[in-house]
Amino acid sequence: MTLHVVFFNLDKAIENLPLILSGLPMTIAVSFLSMAIGLALGLPVALLRGSERKLFRLPARVYISFMRGTPVLVFLFILYFGLPAVGIEFSAFQAAVIGFGLNATAYIAEVNRAALNSVEHGQWEAAQSLGLNYRQTVTGVILPQAMRIALPPLTNIFLDLVKATSLAAVITVPELFQKTQIASGRSFDFLTMYILVAMIYWPLSIVISAFQERLEKRFSKFVEKN
């Protein structure tokens, strides 16, 4: 028996589900690699942003302001369509990872900066009294405390990043939404296909949100004590 609903065709959804799901590994790959770039660069940028030296602080502020103040889609277009004009070419996958990664860096840097600033100044003074240098103080005393505070908002950034990867379809990255567009054109049922992909993104978000809640519960006692 064929099930027909005005806005959702179950038969077509089932028929095209394998095609759409074939984009899931790419969505996950872009999300994790972009987040890895953001995490790797976010801390150095945060430290530069909080530096007392204007020479270090100003470039970091400009970078964060630019990345947070411009649409990530525009940056993807610059990387994929614009840079070839000056002889720099990236594959669609590379452009997506670099674009999302550099964009995430700005947001992660601000989260890290806020977390670092939330650690009591007395911790710095105590570390200095023990004879620790700046690097030892940051890595051994301040950073472990700050990261416990930063973990919940970092998961929020990752959640936003997973959903934002749908923009990579515009530069032909074969991720979830790009496969959905192909399925839509093949089935001529755009509404069903878009509802279907929304129902795929939703459980992904639920899993990440559940992970975030576990982190918040795990570290809430530590934050309260500090």
TINU-890261 format. One line per 3 residues: their letters; for each residue x, y, z of N, C-alpha, C, O, CB. Coordinates in steps of 0.001 Angstrom, whole numbers, plus 500000, padded with zeros to 6 digits. Glycine has a CB too. Layout:
N
a = X,Y,Z,X,Y,Z,X,Y,Z,X,Y,Z,X,Y,Z; ... .
//
This chain:
226
mtl = 500850,498793,500000,500000,500000,500000,500876,501244,500000,501780,501375,500826,499043,500013,501232; 500612,502137,499091,501386,503363,498967,500853,504410,499927,499665,504730,499914,501352,503888,497525; 501739,504942,500763,501327,505963,501730,501559,507331,501134,502692,507672,500796,502093,505815,503068 .
hvv = 500523,508112,500999,500615,509454,500452,500164,510459,501490,499044,510372,501995,499780,509584,499173; 501009,511398,501809,500658,512529,502643,500847,513761,501776,501698,513763,500888,501525,512592,503962; 500078,514796,502015,500108,515972,501163,501515,516536,501021,501924,516913,499923,499182,517031,501710 .
ffn = 502268,516597,502137,503574,517230,502093,504741,516244,502211,505899,516659,502150,503667,518241,503186; 504461,514961,502376,505545,513990,502548,505178,512672,501886,504161,512064,502220,505851,513771,504044; 506008,512230,500948,505790,510977,500239,506746,509931,500805,507943,509953,500518,505995,511155,498699 .
ldk = 506211,509016,501609,507047,508028,502286,507774,507123,501304,508928,506767,501540,506207,507190,503225; 507129,506744,500214,507763,505857,499240,509008,506508,498634,510056,505873,498518,506767,505484,498129; 508886,507753,498258,510031,508446,497676,511117,508691,498718,512307,508671,498404,509591,509770,497057 .
aie = 510697,508921,499952,511671,509127,501024,512508,507871,501225,513731,507949,501337,510961,509515,502338; 511851,506710,501272,512558,505441,501455,513448,505144,500254,514567,504655,500406,511557,504292,501673; 512948,505441,499070,513704,505172,497842,514991,505996,497782,516023,505509,497320,512839,505470,496611 .
nlp = 514927,507237,498248,516079,508134,498131,516929,508219,499394,517960,508891,499411,515607,509502,497770; 516493,507535,500448,517248,507595,501706,518697,507123,501565,519589,507786,502095,516553,506761,502756; 518976,506005,500873,520378,505590,500729,521248,506642,500047,522394,506859,500441,520451,504301,499945 .
lil = 520698,507296,499022,521460,508338,498329,521793,509481,499270,522928,509959,499300,520680,508864,497123; 520809,509917,500035,521040,511049,500942,522024,510663,502039,522924,511432,502375,519712,511527,501564; 521846,509464,502596,522744,509018,503668,524174,508822,503187,525102,508825,503995,522232,507725,504268 .
sgl = 524364,508652,501894,525722,508502,501374,526543,509775,501565,527770,509747,501463,525681,508127,499896; 525866,510896,501844,526572,512137,502113,526927,512333,503569,527645,513271,503916,525759,513280,501655; 526420,511440,504441,526672,511583,505878,528155,511475,506247,528629,512285,507044,525893,510535,506634 .
pmt = 528912,510506,505699,530339,510448,506037,531087,511733,505699,531981,512146,506439,530987,509292,505319; 530724,512366,504582,531379,513616,504213,531019,514732,505177,531874,515538,505542,531002,514013,502794; 529755,514785,505593,529332,515778,506579,530127,515615,507876,530605,516593,508451,527819,515653,506857 .
iav = 530260,514373,508324,530997,514098,509553,532477,514448,509391,533088,515018,510295,530841,512622,509951; 533046,514104,508236,534466,514386,507997,534738,515883,508003,535678,516341,508651,534916,513780,506666; 533923,516645,507287,534109,518095,507240,533936,518700,508630,534691,519591,509021,533117,518739,506250 .
sfl = 532950,518221,509372,532681,518757,510706,533853,518515,511654,534313,519437,512328,531411,518131,511280; 534334,517278,511703,535406,516941,512643,536732,517593,512262,537451,518089,513130,535580,515433,512715; 537059,517596,510974,538321,518204,510556,538298,519720,510770,539298,520310,511177,538605,517882,509079 .
sma = 537162,520337,510495,537035,521781,510709,537141,522117,512185,537787,523092,512569,535706,522298,510146; 536497,521296,513013,536574,521514,514463,537996,521317,514955,538449,522036,515846,535620,520564,515210; 538708,520350,514383,540101,520114,514774,540966,521332,514467,541818,521712,515270,540659,518875,514055 .
igl = 540746,521937,513313,541481,523158,512962,541138,524270,513940,542017,524983,514425,541161,523600,511513; 539840,524407,514225,539406,525452,515147,540004,525292,516526,540409,526274,517148,537911,525464,515248; 540063,524054,517014,540624,523798,518341,542130,524038,518356,542675,524561,519328,540317,522363,518783 .
alg = 542802,523647,517260,544255,523812,517195,544660,525279,517137,545664,525672,517733,544811,523078,515987; 543885,526092,516420,544231,527506,516253,543528,528409,517265,543978,529526,517522,543886,527958,514847; 542432,527930,517837,541640,528771,518730,542390,529207,519973,542269,530358,520393,540402,528050,519135 .
lpv = 543163,528311,520569,543896,528665,521782,545008,529675,521518,545101,530663,522246,544481,527420,522411; 545864,529470,520497,546883,530495,520205,546282,531864,519907,546793,532887,520362,547731,530058,519028; 545189,531878,519136,544537,533154,518822,543982,533797,520083,544052,535016,520240,543412,532952,517793 .
all = 543429,532985,520987,542896,533512,522246,544010,534118,523090,543834,535179,523688,542176,532404,523034; 545156,533444,523138,546295,533965,523914,546819,535266,523303,547184,536195,524023,547433,532915,523981; 546852,535323,521976,547270,536562,521318,546254,537672,521574,546621,538824,521803,547447,536338,519802 .
rgs = 544965,537308,521533,543898,538298,521771,543991,538875,523179,543636,540035,523391,542509,537659,521557; 544459,538094,524136,544564,538577,525508,545936,539105,525865,546194,539431,527023,544203,537490,526448; 546826,539194,524875,548183,539665,525142,548190,541141,525524,547349,541916,525070,549075,539435,523922 .
erk = 549140,541512,526354,549293,542917,526735,549998,543710,525644,549986,544941,525665,550068,543032,528048; 550605,543024,524702,551307,543692,523611,550354,543943,522440,549731,543019,521916,552516,542850,523150; 550259,545188,522051,549337,545568,520984,549710,544901,519670,548839,544602,518854,549317,547082,520813 .
lfr = 551008,544665,519461,551481,544033,518231,550876,542646,518053,550621,542224,516926,553005,543942,518233; 550646,541938,519146,550027,540622,519091,548506,540699,519190,547790,539959,518515,550571,539748,520201; 548030,541594,520031,546595,541672,520317,545788,542179,519124,544716,541650,518831,546354,542574,521513 .
lpa = 546296,543202,518433,545533,543829,517354,545256,542882,516184,544110,542810,515741,546273,545043,516850; 546254,542146,515659,545948,541213,514555,544929,540152,514952,544082,539770,514145,547224,540529,514078; 545008,539676,516190,544047,538678,516649,542640,539261,516701,541676,538599,516316,544448,538142,518026 .
rvy = 542521,540482,517171,541209,541134,517232,540640,541345,515836,539446,541142,515612,541309,542477,517965; 541486,541749,514903,541032,541974,513526,540565,540654,512912,539525,540603,512254,542166,542603,512665; 541328,539601,513126,540970,538283,512581,539624,537822,513125,538755,537392,512366,542059,537243,512915 .
isf = 539455,537911,514438,538207,537473,515058,537040,538320,514564,535966,537797,514266,538309,537547,516592; 537252,539615,514480,536189,540507,514023,535786,540202,512584,534600,540188,512254,536633,541964,514144; 536776,539959,511733,536487,539678,510317,535718,538369,510164,534712,538312,509457,537795,539618,509500 .
mrg = 536196,537316,510832,535565,536015,510679,534155,535978,511263,533266,535329,510712,536415,534955,511333; 533958,536671,512371,532633,536682,512987,531697,537667,512295,530477,537574,512433,532744,537028,514466; 532265,538602,511556,531453,539648,510939,531131,539429,509482,530456,540255,508868,532134,540935,511077 .
tpv = 531604,538321,508908,531317,538024,507503,530684,536641,507388,531034,535741,508152,532608,538105,506645; 529762,536456,506449,529123,535140,506286,530149,534085,505873,531006,534343,505029,527989,535215,505237; 530057,532917,506463,531003,531854,506124,530846,531440,504664,531807,530979,504047,530803,530638,507045 .
lvf = 529648,531598,504107,529429,531251,502703,530280,532128,501792,530827,531652,500797,527944,531393,502339; 530388,533398,502132,531225,534309,501345,532673,533845,501387,533368,533873,500371,531107,535760,501870; 533129,533419,502561,534510,532965,502704,534742,531684,501907,535817,531499,501335,534850,532738,504186 .
lfi = 533750,530804,501863,533859,529594,501050,533988,529941,499572,534766,529320,498847,532645,528686,501275; 533227,530928,499132,533308,531355,497741,534681,531954,497427,535229,531732,496348,532204,532372,497433; 535231,532713,498374,536564,533281,498175,537590,532167,498000,538435,532226,497106,536954,534189,499362 .
lyf = 537510,531153,498857,538483,530064,498810,538341,529221,497551,539337,528865,496921,538335,529184,500032; 537104,528903,497186,536888,527938,496094,536813,528590,494719,537358,528063,493750,535618,527161,496341; 536140,529733,494630,535969,530380,493335,536907,531567,493121,537279,531878,491989,534548,530834,493186 .
glp = 537291,532234,494225,538092,533451,494085,539582,533219,493978,540226,533788,493097,537837,534339,495227; 540148,532405,494843,541591,532215,494880,542193,531630,493606,543345,531937,493296,541932,531339,496015; 541458,530790,492843,542044,530322,491577,542453,531457,490642,543322,531273,489789,541063,529424,490865 .
avg = 541837,532622,490793,542197,533772,489954,543622,534238,490200,544230,534870,489336,541238,534922,490200; 544162,533927,491386,545548,534304,491696,546437,533062,491791,547523,533105,492368,545610,535105,493019; 545964,531970,491222,546783,530770,491133,546750,529834,492320,547559,528910,492400,548145,531158,490910 .
ief = 545831,530055,493243,545705,529176,494420,544413,528391,494295,543324,528965,494276,545730,529997,495761; 544540,527076,494209,543364,526238,494001,543221,525196,495108,544192,524560,495519,543440,525549,492639; 541998,525042,495572,541658,524004,496540,540538,523152,495961,539710,523629,495185,541239,524623,497911 .
saf = 540527,521884,496352,539366,521067,496016,538188,521562,496836,538360,522322,497789,539636,519551,496277; 536993,521130,496461,535806,521560,497205,535899,521119,498660,535540,521872,499565,534525,520995,496558; 536381,519902,498884,536522,519386,500240,537540,520210,501032,537283,520578,502178,536941,517908,500209 .
qaa = 538681,520499,500431,539711,521287,501105,539203,522691,501433,539430,523201,502530,540971,521373,500234; 538519,523305,500480,537991,524649,500709,536984,524654,501845,536962,525584,502652,537347,525195,499438; 536149,523623,501916,535147,523546,502981,535810,523390,504341,535453,524091,505288,534185,522380,502731 .
vig = 536772,522479,504449,537452,522238,505728,538201,523484,506177,538120,523876,507341,538424,521048,505613; 538931,524106,505256,539687,525320,505607,538738,526451,505978,538951,527149,506969,540598,525755,504437; 537682,526630,505173,536745,527718,505424,536034,527590,506751,536006,528534,507542,535738,527785,504328 .
fgl = 535458,526427,506999,534759,526216,508274,535740,526213,509442,535428,526702,510527,533973,524895,508246; 536930,525655,509210,537925,525601,510277,538388,526980,510713,538474,527261,511908,539110,524790,509834; 538688,527840,509747,539144,529186,510082,538021,530018,510685,538255,530867,511545,539700,529881,508844 .
nat = 536792,529765,510222,535655,530471,510809,535427,530027,512245,535190,530853,513127,534389,530239,509978; 535500,528708,512482,535319,528190,513835,536406,528684,514773,536169,528873,515966,535300,526673,513822; 537605,528892,514228,538718,529370,515053,538365,530658,515776,538692,530823,516951,539960,529585,514197 .
ayi = 537698,531574,515082,537354,532865,515672,536413,532691,516869,536597,533321,517911,536708,533778,514618; 535417,531838,516709,534457,531618,517795,535088,530845,518951,534836,531141,520119,533229,530866,517274; 535905,529858,518616,536585,529086,519654,537566,529963,520412,537720,529819,521625,537312,527882,519045 .
aev = 538229,530868,519708,539170,531777,520372,538464,532640,521407,538995,532861,522496,539871,532668,519342; 537279,533127,521079,536535,533951,522033,536059,533134,523231,536057,533624,524360,535340,534605,521345; 535656,531890,522983,535272,531011,524090,536472,530759,524991,536362,530832,526215,534704,529674,523561 .
nra = 537615,530461,524385,538827,530202,525161,539275,531433,525943,539705,531332,527093,539947,529739,524241; 539168,532581,525308,539578,533823,525992,538709,534072,527220,539209,534421,528289,539490,535032,525027; 537394,533885,527050,536486,534072,528186,536777,533064,529286,536734,533399,530469,535027,533949,527735 .
aln = 537073,531822,528893,537366,530788,529883,538665,531096,530624,538747,530924,531840,537454,529411,529208; 539669,531546,529895,540945,531894,530530,540767,533055,531499,541341,533064,532588,541998,532251,529467; 539964,534034,531090,539732,535198,531953,538908,534843,533193,538950,535556,534195,539025,536299,531167 .
sve = 538168,533749,533123,537330,533365,534258,538138,532719,535384,537661,532614,536514,536242,532413,533798; 539349,532291,535075,540214,531717,536106,540735,532858,536985,541216,533871,536477,541402,530905,535467; 540636,532687,538292,541012,533741,539227,542459,534183,539011,543350,533366,538780,540817,533264,540667 .
hgq = 542666,535493,539093,544005,536040,538884,545001,535512,539918,546205,535460,539665,543962,537565,538936; 544493,535129,541062,545359,534585,542099,546074,533317,541667,547140,532986,542187,544561,534312,543335; 545478,532603,540704,546118,531401,540191,547420,531744,539463,548412,531022,539566,545165,530650,539254 .
wea = 547397,532864,538723,548608,533330,538044,549684,533690,539081,550848,533309,538958,548291,534559,537136; 549256,534425,540089,550209,534874,541110,550796,533683,541876,551985,533667,542193,549524,535849,542092; 549952,532684,542169,550437,531508,542877,551459,530746,542044,552466,530261,542561,549275,530595,543244 .
aqs = 551183,530647,540739,552114,529940,539854,553446,530678,539761,554511,530060,539755,551503,529776,538452; 553375,532011,539687,554602,532806,539623,555406,532687,540917,556636,532664,540894,554270,534277,539344; 554703,532613,542036,555398,532479,543322,556122,531142,543438,557073,531006,544207,554407,532630,544475 .
lgl = 555662,530153,542664,556302,528842,542649,557458,528786,541652,558135,527766,541516,555280,527766,542317; 557668,529905,540958,558773,529969,540003,558449,529446,538622,559358,529203,537829,559918,529219,540531; 557182,529268,538317,556799,528796,536984,556866,529929,535978,556495,531060,536289,555389,528193,537006 .
nyr = 557341,529634,534763,557356,530655,533723,555978,530740,533069,555055,530027,533462,558447,530347,532663; 555842,531618,532068,554531,531847,531447,553983,530575,530816,552815,530238,531013,554628,532948,530391; 554809,529872,530064,554344,528661,529397,553915,527604,530404,552878,526964,530227,555432,528105,528490 .
qtv = 554694,527417,531447,554356,526431,532468,553084,526816,533217,552282,525956,533581,555511,526271,533450; 552908,528109,533441,551714,528581,534143,550463,528321,533314,549448,527845,533824,551833,530079,534465; 550554,528642,532026,549387,528478,531143,549037,527004,530975,547884,526610,531155,549656,529114,529763 .
tgv = 550036,526190,530629,549755,524778,530318,549484,523928,531553,548698,522982,531498,550911,524185,529557; 550133,524262,532668,550015,523405,533844,549007,523852,534875,548536,523037,535669,551313,523297,534488; 548656,525152,534884,547774,525674,535929,546483,526267,535358,545384,525866,535741,548506,526729,536745 .
ilp = 546627,527218,534448,545464,527965,533952,544641,527160,532958,543418,527080,533075,545913,529260,533303; 545321,526559,531973,544599,525878,530897,543720,524726,531376,542580,524622,530925,545575,525361,529890; 544198,523854,532270,543317,522764,532726,542020,523262,533359,540966,522653,533177,544052,521896,533722 .
qam = 542095,524366,534100,540885,524922,534713,539987,525584,533669,538765,525442,533702,541259,525938,535801; 540617,526308,532744,539848,527032,531730,539121,526077,530788,537991,526349,530383,540766,527952,530930; 539757,524964,530437,539146,524054,529482,537899,523389,530057,536974,523057,529315,540149,522998,529053 .
ria = 537872,523195,531360,536667,522625,531979,535486,523579,531826,534339,523155,531684,536915,522319,533477; 535789,524866,531858,534738,525872,531697,534353,526024,530231,533197,526301,529911,535194,527223,532265; 535332,525840,529338,535100,526071,527913,534400,524912,527212,533806,525111,526152,536402,526342,527233 .
lpp = 534456,523707,527777,533938,522527,527086,532469,522631,526668,532159,522337,525513,534110,521334,527962; 531548,523036,527553,530143,523128,527112,529922,524075,525924,529275,523675,524956,529285,523584,528266; 530437,525323,525959,530231,526174,524781,530948,525669,523537,530515,525951,522420,530689,527573,525078 .
ltn = 532034,524930,523712,532719,524364,522548,531847,523328,521853,531876,523217,520627,534053,523734,522964; 531076,522572,522619,530165,521614,521993,529055,522336,521237,528564,521833,520226,529563,520677,523050; 528659,523506,521719,527677,524309,520985,528227,524735,519633,527517,524724,518628,527272,525543,521800 .
ifl = 529501,525111,519622,530138,525508,518362,530166,524330,517407,529907,524484,516214,531570,526037,518607; 530482,523143,517934,530513,521963,517073,529120,521652,516519,528984,521270,515357,531058,520753,517847; 528104,521814,517340,526730,521584,516889,526386,522535,515746,525822,522111,514738,525733,521764,518057 .
dlv = 526719,523808,515893,526470,524778,514832,527275,524440,513580,526819,524646,512456,526811,526189,515312; 528475,523918,513798,529342,523580,512671,528762,522437,511850,528790,522474,510620,530737,523211,513166; 528239,521426,512526,527633,520292,511821,526494,520771,510921,526376,520342,509774,527113,519240,512829 .
kat = 525668,521655,511447,524545,522163,510649,525021,523096,509537,524440,523122,508452,523545,522897,511547; 526074,523856,509808,526582,524814,508819,527231,524126,507631,527361,524726,506564,527580,525752,509465; 527646,522861,507801,528290,522170,506684,527357,522010,505490,527812,521725,504382,528783,520808,507131 .
sla = 526064,522190,505705,525128,522132,504581,525449,523203,503537,525105,523056,502364,523685,522300,505081; 526108,524279,503967,526493,525335,503024,527541,524849,502029,527696,525421,500950,527024,526550,503780; 528264,523783,502402,529301,523258,501514,528703,522696,500229,529416,522508,499243,530111,522177,502226 .
avi = 527405,522428,500233,526747,521943,499016,526877,522949,497883,526904,522576,496710,525268,521650,499286; 526958,524228,498239,527027,525281,497228,528330,525203,496436,528373,525621,495279,526893,526656,497885; 529396,524672,497048,530662,524524,496326,530890,523056,495951,532027,522617,495776,531842,525054,497182 .
tvp = 529806,522318,495834,529771,520945,495298,530402,519885,496201,530785,518823,495710,530464,520916,493978; 530520,520137,497494,530982,519080,498405,529847,518069,498537,528724,518457,498857,531401,519664,499821; 530113,516770,498298,529039,515760,498321,528631,515344,499727,528762,514182,500111,529473,514537,497555 .
elf = 528129,516320,500491,527683,516029,501853,526168,515832,501863,525546,515722,500806,528094,517170,502826; 525583,515788,503039,524162,515459,503167,523251,516326,502298,522416,515811,501554,523745,515591,504601; 523418,517639,502401,522483,518519,501700,522696,518485,500192,521740,518607,499426,522625,519947,502207 .
qkt = 523942,518319,499763,524205,518227,498329,523561,516975,497745,522997,517011,496652,525718,518225,498057; 523651,515851,498492,522992,514625,498050,521473,514795,498056,520770,514216,497228,523399,513443,498946; 520976,515597,499000,519535,515863,499040,519083,516639,497815,518005,516382,497279,519168,516633,500308 .
qia = 519893,517577,497373,519547,518329,496172,519496,517422,494951,518632,517577,494089,520548,519457,495945; 520432,516471,494882,520421,515512,493777,519150,514662,493839,518483,514447,492826,521683,514609,493820; 518828,514186,495037,517623,513372,495209,516366,514168,494871,515419,513629,494297,517537,512842,496645 .
sgr = 516361,515438,495224,515203,516284,494927,514998,516433,493433,513874,516345,492938,515366,517658,495565; 516101,516661,492709,515996,516800,491263,515599,515508,490579,514923,515517,489551,517295,517286,490699; 516027,514392,491159,515711,513097,490571,514265,512687,490818,513629,512075,489960,516641,512043,491119 .
sfd = 513752,513029,491999,512395,512596,492370,511335,513651,492072,510142,513349,492068,512351,512244,493845; 511763,514883,491823,510847,516014,491613,509934,516236,492816,508831,516768,492688,509999,515782,490359; 510418,515815,493994,509657,516024,495228,510575,516728,496231,511138,516095,497125,509112,514656,495810 .
flt = 510714,518015,496072,511656,518780,496880,511250,518815,498355,512098,518712,499241,511771,520197,496342; 509957,518959,498608,509497,519074,499986,509794,517799,500776,510280,517862,501905,507998,519377,500019; 509503,516656,500184,509777,515392,500872,511260,515227,501170,511633,514825,502272,509285,514216,500035 .
myi = 512107,515535,500192,513547,515359,500368,514106,516305,501440,514969,515915,502227,514270,515590,499038; 513614,517538,501467,514116,518502,502448,513631,518153,503857,514364,518338,504829,513672,519926,502074; 512415,517657,503967,511938,517192,505274,512763,515998,505725,513114,515885,506899,510434,516819,505218 .
lva = 513073,515107,504786,513852,513912,505105,515236,514279,505633,515678,513725,506640,513981,513017,503870; 515918,515193,504974,517271,515557,505435,517206,516293,506769,518116,516180,507591,517989,516435,504381; 516133,517044,506982,515962,517698,508280,515839,516647,509387,516344,516847,510491,514715,518619,508268 .
miy = 515180,515545,509096,515016,514474,510073,516313,513689,510285,516428,512915,511235,513908,513532,509630; 517280,513892,509399,518595,513276,509594,519480,514190,510434,520193,513725,511323,519268,512974,508233; 519434,515483,510152,520213,516439,510950,519741,516466,512405,520540,516639,513325,520112,517847,510341 .
wpl = 518445,516293,512595,517868,516393,513942,518491,515391,514927,518970,515815,515979,516360,516173,513875; 518505,514083,514632,519129,513156,515588,520620,513410,515785,521150,513168,516869,518925,511734,515128; 521303,513897,514742,522708,514265,514915,522836,515346,515985,523706,515281,516853,523316,514751,513578 .
siv = 521962,516332,515906,521977,517417,516886,521621,516905,518280,522181,517360,519277,521006,518527,516468; 520693,515964,518344,520295,515404,519635,521473,514691,520292,521687,514828,521496,519111,514433,519463; 522234,513932,519512,523392,513210,520048,524426,514187,520593,524963,513989,521683,524026,512318,518963 .
isa = 524701,515241,519831,525694,516235,520266,525194,516967,521508,525966,517222,522432,525995,517249,519129; 523913,517304,521533,523335,517985,522692,523390,517102,523938,523643,517587,525041,521886,518393,522402; 523151,515802,523752,523228,514870,524882,524659,514810,525413,524882,514756,526622,522746,513455,524462 .
fqe = 525616,514819,524500,527025,514824,524900,527356,516096,525665,528099,516065,526646,527939,514690,523670; 526798,517218,525207,527014,518494,525889,526452,518455,527307,527103,518917,528244,526368,519643,525097; 525250,517906,527470,524636,517826,528801,525473,516983,529760,525608,517309,530939,523224,517245,528697 .
rle = 526031,515897,529236,526881,515050,530075,528126,515808,530524,528561,515685,531669,527282,513773,529320; 528698,516598,529603,529878,517384,529958,529538,518427,531011,530294,518632,531961,530465,518060,528718; 528394,519087,530837,527998,520120,531787,527794,519534,533181,528206,520132,534175,526720,520815,531314 .
krf = 527155,518362,533253,526945,517732,534552,528268,517295,535182,528457,517379,536395,526011,516532,534410; 529170,516830,534332,530441,516325,534822,531307,517424,535418,531988,517222,536423,531184,515637,533709; 531270,518601,534777,532157,519671,535202,531467,520775,536003,532122,521727,536427,532808,520267,534011 .
skf = 530156,520662,536216,529430,521717,536924,529928,521903,538345,530030,523031,538826,527952,521409,536942; 530241,520793,539027,530717,520898,540390,532049,521636,540464,532287,522431,541373,530849,519521,541000; 532905,521359,539496,534201,522031,539470,534022,523521,539255,534660,524332,539927,535096,521441,538376 .
vek = 533144,523889,538306,532923,525307,538019,532345,526037,539212,532739,527163,539517,532001,525468,536829; 531387,525373,539899,530768,526006,541068,531783,526280,542174,531718,527310,542845,529646,525127,541608; 532716,525358,542357,533722,525524,543394,534688,526649,543068,535292,527244,543960,534483,524237,543593 .
n = 534829,526940,541757,535761,527966,541370,535048,529283,541084,535694,530272,540738,536550,527521,540164 .
//
